[in-house]
Amino acid sequence: MRRPPLITFLTYERLGNTVASLPSLLDTKDDFELYIMDNNSKDDTWGYLQSVKDPRIKVKEKFDQNMGVGHALNWALSHRLKDQDFINFEYDFKIINKNFIQDFHDIHKEFPDLLAFSATAPTQMERIKKTIAEQPNRFCERNGKRIYYDTIMGFCSYFPYETWNQLMYYDEINCLLDMELQARIEVMGGIAGKNGNLGFSTGYAMDITADHTLDSAHCNECPVHKNICSGDQKCIQHYKRIMSNITNKLGFKELHRITDARMHKGMSLECNSIFSGKPMSQEDKKSSEYILQLFKEFTERGND
């Protein structure tokens, strides 16, 4: 019997998404310890979070400045017990499975070779099915539990405590949290394809569903801001466009460079964390400052 997992829920000026996402999590039936964090929102997000009540909420924390995603998650994870699983639940998704924690545990029991795995968004299924048709060894079914082997995104990811006791932290510096974490997981898993699934140590649980709150919606469908994006009140679609511009500016080659270096042990796997108190390297600082510069540039420009 595994103890209730620690779940993180971090938001920042995303009231429209939060009021759709958080209730879906609290409407589930399983037990957990929830850490809700607000990265110093200037809109009404914190007021809404204060109104939410549930005995499974362990902590509500509002930071006095925006500390970034990695710092906030590491702060919550510093309270995790060594035999406690971890689930990162992001603010712009709704969980569909009412017993999703038990579902995660059942998957872990059937697929102990997986070091971590994620829920599956409905919008991913067409691509997943197409890939499986071309590469059938990317799919496995055991006792009715279906897994698609792939690198995973963080929107609703489950990390057994055995895995997280080795990972220990999110890298707060390189702005590529999921990719960097994936690289360390693959180093742990050996990369070499020993499990017959092209070397993936992670995958998607195809029968655990988390749906994007605004994945196919227009701005005027936002439950809070409607079609008004002004000042600090920016909807998720606005930020998705900004991040797309940044990604195009940097190019995918640069985004994958750090991950590739991690996977082939070209970079240190030691804790690179503001939370840890260790100094930031000049290379890391330069990369992070460039990302922030681009974000400021595209935000001020209002570029769609």
Buried (B, 14 or more C-beta within 10 A) or exposed (E): EBEBBBBBBBBBBBBBBBBBBBEBBBEBEBEBBBBBBBBBBEBBBBEBBEEBEEEBBBEBBBBEEBBBBBBBBBBBBEEBEEEBBBBBBBBBBBBBBEEBBBBBBBBBEBBEBBBBBBBBBEEBBEEBEEBBEEEEEBBBEEEEBBBBBBBBBBBBBBBBBEBBBBBEBBBBBBBBBBBBBBBBBBBBBEBEEEBEBEBBBBBBBBBBBBBBBBBEBEBEBBBBBEEEBEEEBBBBBBBEEBEEBBEEEBEEEEBBBBBEBBBEEEBEBEBBBBBBEEEBEEEBEEBBEBBEEBBEBBBEEEEE
